[in-house]
Amino acid sequence: MDGHHLARGGGRSTRYRLVGQPAQPVIGARFSRIAYAAAHVVADPLAMTDPWSHPAVDWERTMAFRRHLWRLGFRIAEAMDTSQRGMGFDWTNARELIRRSIAEARTIEGADLASGAGTDHLAAGAARTLDDVIAAYQEQFGFIEGLGGKAIMMASRALAAVAKGPDDYISVYDRILSQASGKVILHWLGDMFDPALKAYWGSPDFDTALDTVIAVIESHAGKVEGIKISLLDAGKEGALRNRLPEGVVMFTGDDFNYPELIAGDGERHSHALLGIFDAIAPVANAALAKLADGDRAGYDALMAATVPLSRKIFEAPTEYYKAGIVFMAWLNGHQDHFSMVGGMQSARGICHYADVFRLADQAGLLADPELAVARMKSLCAVAGV
């Protein structure tokens, strides 16, 4: 902040002076990469009498944020991990979010989205068999595709709990993909995002899991648009990308290494389905526009400034990254409060938020610096800084 105190570790504070210039996105830009932004939901703090068990959503502000992302040229990955699926945001709310977003997209020229289909309406331990998991996936796929939407097949905690090995994963994915009415995006989410997904695909060994994923995709290449991988490991993403059948695309979910994965190595590149795009949309828009124009240096310069911010937001425990995403939306005026579904804003401390503030400024991601400073001051005051 401009000469004002920000929290630091060790119970201390330090003065900070703004240095960044707000990014200038390119409205109407055409990208050379498919770019999905996994969007957060805006809570309604005045309606939440019991935030942990009865979340309330501000639907007007939630839809307004999606219009903001569409305006900047992004597709929406709806009702995904970023919206706190499995962390306070239940299937009842997700279903309403998907319904509203699909309807909203139809009113906006060029707007596109895909929606998460999982098994999270099952209570923990409720799935005893693979058929229970299949039925749960079928319910959510049926809802999304019944509205004319595209499904993202989310990784399933229930499947991870009941599967005994790779063949069980293949059986479930075969069944769901065979029945899907349209093309599906698969999602490989690592246990750093959700500890319940450890050893997904039936093995803790990456190469064994990779063989299982490729077997599923090759059997249903006509039904799989692409796969998102979120393991925060560029080498593992490259290994999967190199083995994808023709016509199946890679969507990076690597919030640490996304700039080089999207740019590619000259032979192959990743498209994107990223939670960090929610927070860095103005800069990512300008960078992707430069990449489409063949300006790799301009792309690199813009994206490089966002990486320290993303790594801070997604630092361990990574599953709480949503707090930093919503914090950024509050700083930038997309919502009037810093409250989250389930009170998740408490998952990070004031020093974390101070670091996010500094890095957002340095990346040009404080759209209205005066507003951001005022809001950061208020948060610091609440924390006793």
N, C-alpha and C positions, 0 to 999 in steps of 0.2 A: 504494500500500500504506500501511498505517497507520503513517506516520512512517518508512517504510523507503525505500531507494533504488530508483529505476527508471532505466533507461537513457534518455539523450537524445542528440540528434545532436551531432556534433563531439567524440565521445569523452568526453562528460561524463555525469553522472548527477544526478538530482534527487529530492527527497523527495516522496512522494505519500501523501495521506490519503484513505481511502474516503469517498465522499459519497452513494452511491446506496442505495436500498432495494430489495431483491429484488422483482421483479414477481410479481403474484398472478394467474395465469391463471384463466380461467373454464371449469371442466371441464363438459362437456355443452353448451357454447354452440353455437348454430346461427348460421352465417354467412350473409350475404346475397351473398357472393361465393364462387366456386369458388377454393379456395386449395391449390395443389399446392406442397409443399416438396420441392425436389431434395435428396436426402439423401446424405451422405457414407458411406464405408465405413470400418470400424475395422480397421486393420492388426493383424497378430499379430507383434510384433517378435521374440518368442522363436522363432518358426518361420521367420523370414526369414534364411536363410544368405546369400542373394544378392539384396538388396532391389531392385536396379535391374532385374534380368531375371526374377526368380522371386518375385513378390509373394505374400504369404500374408495371409489375411483371418481375423480373429476373428469367425466367423459368429454366435456367441452374442451378443456385444456389438453387432454390426451389426444384428441383428434386434431387440435390446432398444431401440436408438435409434429404429427404425421404430415400435415400439409406443409410445414416448414421443411421437412426432409424431402418430400416430393418436389417442392419448388427448387431445391438445390440439385435435383437430378438423380436422387437415390431411389431405389426400390426399398420397400419395407419388408423386413423379416419380422412378422407379427407374432405376438404371444410366445416369445422365446425366453431363454434364460435371462436376458436383460430386463424383461418385464417381471422378473421375480417368480417365474413358474417354479413351483416346488419350494419357494422361499417366501410364503405369505400370500401369493397370488394363485387362487385356486381355479379349477376348471370352469366353475360357474361364471366367474368373472372373465376368464380367458375366452369362453364361448361368446360372451357379450362383446368383448373387445374385437374378436374376429368378425363377428356379424357387423358391427359398426364400421370397422375398417374396410371391409369388402364393399359395403354400401358407399362409404365415403370415396373410395378409389374410383368408383364408377361415375362420380360427378366431376372428376379432374382429368383433363386430357393428359395422356401419357403416364398416369399413375399406375404403379404395379406393386404387387405384394405377394408373398407366400406366407402361410401360417403354420405354426407348430402343432403337430399332432403327436401326442404322447400317451402315457398311461397314468398320468398323475391324479386322475379322479379316484384311483384305487387307494384305499387306506393302506398304510404300511403293513405289510404282511398279509394283505387280503388275497394276493395272487398266490395260488398254490401250484398251479400247473401252467404249461405253455398255452393251453387253450384260454386260460383266464387272461393272460397277457394279450393274446391275439384278439379276444373279444373287446378288450379295452382299447387297443389300437383301432379296431374297426369302428367303434363308437365315435372316436374323435375324427378319423378319416371321413366317416360318413357325414358328420356335421359340416366339415370344411368343404368337401367336394359337393355336398348337397347345396351349398350356397354358390357353387361355381368357382370355388377357390382352389389354389394350388397348395399341396401339403408338403411340409418339411417333416420327415419322420425323425422325431427327436429320440435321443437315447433314453432308454427306459430303466428306471431304478428297479421296477418290478421284474423285468427280464433279467437284469444283472443278479437279482436275488434268487431266481428259480432255475436259471440255466445251469446245466452241469458241464457244458463244454461248447466248443465251436458249432457242433452240429445243431444244437438247440437254437442258436442265433440264426443259423442258415434257415432252419425250419420256419421260424417266426417271420423273418424278412421275406422269404419266398412266398409265404401265404399273403402277407399284406401287399407286397408289390404286385403279385399276380392279380389281386382284386382291385388295385387302385385304378380309378377311371382316367387319370391324367398322369403326366410326368411328375416325379417325386424328387425332392432334394433330400439326401441322406445327411445325417449329422453324427459325427464321431466326436463326442465331448469327453475330454480327459478328466481324471479324478482330481486335478488341481481346481477345476471348476465345480465338481460335485464328487465328494469322496465316495458316495454310494455307487459310483460308476467304475470303481477300480476293477481292472482286468476285464473291461468290456470286450466283447467279441469272443469271450471264453478263454482268454489267456493273458497273463501279465507280460508275456514276451511280445514285443512290438512286431517282429517279423511274422510270428504265428498269427497274431491278430490281423496283420496286413493281408496275409493269404486268405483269411476268412472274408474280409471285406471285399477283396477282389473277386472271390468266388461268387459272392452275392451280386456284385455289380455286373459281372460278365454274364450271369444267368438272366439278368433283367436289364440289359443295356438299353433296350428300347423304352423302358419305363423310368430310367434314372436320368434326370437332367444333369445332376452333379452331386458332389459330396462336399460337405463342409467338414474340415478337420480342425479341432481346437486342442492341440497338444502343446502349444508354445514351443515348438521345436521345428525349425525350418528344414532340417535334414529329413525328419520323418515326413513332413509334408511333401518334400521333393520326391521321396521314395514312393509315396502313394501316387503323386501326380504322374510320375514316369510310367506307371503301370495301368493307368486308366484307359479303357477302350476308346476308340475314336468316337467323338460325339458326346462323351461324358466329360463334364468340366470340373475343375477343382475350384472350390470356394475357400479361400483362406479364412480361418477363424483365429489366426495367430496374432494376437494383439500386442506381441513383442516385435515381430519381424515382418509385419505386413508390407512396408514399402518395397523391399527388394523382392518379395514373393509376388506382389502385384506387377511390378515392372518386368520381372522374368529374367531369364538367363540368356536370352537371344533365341532360344529354341522353344521353350515352354514358359508359360506364365500362369499365375492364379488369378481368378476373379475373386470377389470378396463378399463375405457375409460376416460383418464385424460389429461387435458391440461398441467399440471405440468410435465408430462413425457417428453414433448418436451425439457424442461430445465434441468431435472435431469436424463436423460436417462442413462448415464454411471453408476451412483450409483444405480438407480432403477434396472438396469440389474443385477448388482452384488448381490443386495439384493434378487431379485426374484430367482436367481440361488441358493442362500443359502436356501430359503424357499423350493424350489423343492428338495433340498438335505436333508430336515428335520432339518436344522439348524435354529430354530426359533430365538435363541439369536443373531446369526449373522445377520439375516434379520432385527431384531428390531434395532440393533445398527446402521446399515447402513441407514435404512429408517428414524430413529429418527432424524438424523442430517439434513435431508432435510426438515423437517416440519417447522421449523422457517423461512426458505427461502420461502417455498410455502405460508405460511400465510402472509408474507410480500408482495410477488408478488400479491396475491389475496386479499389484504386488501381493505376496502371500499374506494372509489367506485369500487366494484369488477369488473365491466364491463371493466375497463381499464387494467386488468391484462395482456393483450397482450403486453403492452409496456415492462413489465419486462421479458416476454418470449423472445422477440426479442432482448432486451438488453443482455440477457445471450448468445444468439446465436452470437451476435457481439463480446462480450468478448472472446468467445471461438473459434473465427476464422471461423465460418460457413458462415459469410458474411463480406464484407469489409467496411461496413458503418452501422451507426445506424439511418436509415431512414425507415419509415413505410408507408404503404398505408394510405392515408388521413392525413399524418403528425402526426399519432397517438403517436409518441414518445413524443410529447409535453403534453400528458395527465398526466404524472407524473413529479415531480420535482427532482432536483438534490439530495436532502436529501434522497428521496426514492431510487434512484439509488445507492447512497453510501451505504445505508443499505443492498440492494440486493447484492452489491459487497462483503461486509463483510461476509454476511451469506453464499454466494456461496463459498467463500474461506474456511469457517469453515466446510462446508459440503463436501469438496474435489471436488468441481465442477468448478474449474478454470483449464482447461486442460493444458494450457500453461501459467503459472503464469506471465512470463515476458511480453508476448503479452497482457494479461489482464491488467496488471499494466500500460502499455503504453497507452492502449485505455482508461482506467479510468482516467489517467492524462489528456488526451486530452479533455474528456468530462468535467472534473472539470475546466479546463482552459477556455472553452467556457462559463461556468457558472460563471466565475469570482472567482473561488476558487484557 
